[in-house]
Each structure stands twice: as structure tokens, then as C-alpha cells.
Amino acid sequence: MMCFSPKIVVVMSSYNGANVLERQLDSIFTQKDVDVCVYVRDDGSSDATINVLTNYKNNKQKDKLIVEIGDN
């Protein structure tokens, strides 16, 4: 008998959350026994949120983090 990790999709919105976003994503991606994919839509942040998301995606989760940049 084989066991597979449950697949979880997290959908979240971001807005000027640069100071907490990396910790939040780390918490999501370090969950045990689940295969997680995160979709983030930014609502027009004016702080470094877009940079945080882009760097996180490029350096930590290329295939598991999908980022969409939009307006509020």
C-alpha cells in the first residue's frame, strides 16, 4: 500500500505586506506531509511586496509559487 501526500492549494492576496510575507510563505511551505502550491495575487502594493514575492519565487519555490500582479 502506498501513501501519497495530500495536495493543498493556498490562494492569497497581498497588499503592502513586505515585512511579513516571507515568514508567512515559509510557514506555508514548511507544513509537513502535504504538497503545497501557493497562488498570490498582489492588489497594487506600493512597498517591496512585489520584490519579496519575486525573490521568493526565484530563490525558493520556482514551481510551487504562482504570482499575479494587479491593481486594487
Secondary structure, DSSP 4 states (H G I P E B T S, - for coil): ----PPEEEEEEEESS-HHHHHHHHHHHHT-TT-EEEEEEEEE--SSSHHHHHHHHHHHT-TTTEEEEEE--
